[in-house]
Amino acid sequence: IEEIEIATPQTFFRYTGAYKGSTYGYELETWDSIIPRIVAMEEEQYIKGVRFTGGSAFLGPGYNSTLSGGRAAAIQTLKDMEGDK
């Protein structure tokens, strides 16, 4: 018995509502690449203690970027918590 499932970006969009069907973020543009995102990272924290993470965060799309972005957000949050003492 063999089973094959095919999923396209349209499938992901339909079931998850992910922007353009992207599961790990969206393709970066020149004006919205890693460097401008890192520079503006602190300015884009609109709610104290809440940070973006995942494929749509400052490191951009991809599996590794998603994991690294989560780690960076955790480290920054812990530093913020130390400053509140």
C-alpha positions in Angstrom: 0.0 0.0 0.0 1.4 3.3 -1.0 0.0 6.7 -0.2 1.0 10.0 -1.7 -0.2 13.4 -0.5 0.5 16.5 -2.5 0.4 20.0 -1.0 1.0 23.3 -2.7 1.2 26.8 -1.3 -2.5 27.2 -2.2 -3.2 24.2 0.1 -1.4 25.7 3.0 -3.1 29.0 2.4 -6.5 27.4 2.3 -6.1 25.3 5.5 -3.9 27.6 7.6 -4.4 31.1 6.2 -0.6 31.5 5.8 0.3 34.5 3.7 0.7 33.3 0.1 0.8 29.7 1.5 4.2 30.1 3.1 4.8 27.9 6.1 8.1 29.5 7.2 7.5 33.2 6.4 7.5 35.1 3.2 10.2 36.0 0.6 12.1 39.1 1.6 12.4 42.2 -0.5 15.5 44.4 -0.7 14.0 47.1 1.5 12.7 44.5 4.0 15.7 42.2 4.3 17.6 41.0 7.4 19.8 44.2 7.9 16.9 46.7 8.0 14.9 44.3 10.2 17.8 44.0 12.7 18.3 47.8 12.8 14.5 48.4 13.4 14.0 45.4 15.8 13.8 47.4 19.0 11.6 50.1 17.4 9.1 47.4 16.3 8.5 46.1 19.8 5.1 47.9 20.2 4.0 45.9 23.3 6.5 45.5 26.2 7.5 41.9 26.7 6.0 40.7 23.3 8.4 39.9 20.4 7.8 38.5 17.0 9.4 35.1 16.2 9.2 32.5 13.5 9.6 32.8 9.8 8.2 36.3 9.6 10.5 37.7 12.2 13.8 39.6 11.7 15.8 36.7 10.3 13.4 36.0 7.4 12.0 32.8 6.0 13.3 29.2 6.4 13.4 26.5 8.9 16.8 27.5 10.4 15.8 31.1 10.6 12.6 30.2 12.4 14.5 28.3 15.0 17.3 30.9 15.4 14.7 33.7 15.6 12.9 31.9 18.4 16.2 31.5 20.3 17.1 35.2 19.8 13.6 36.3 21.0 13.9 34.1 24.1 17.4 35.5 24.9 16.1 39.1 24.5 13.1 38.4 26.6 15.3 37.0 29.4 17.5 40.1 29.2 14.4 42.3 29.5 13.3 40.3 32.6 16.7 40.8 34.2 16.4 44.5 33.7 12.9 44.6 35.4 14.3 43.3 38.8 
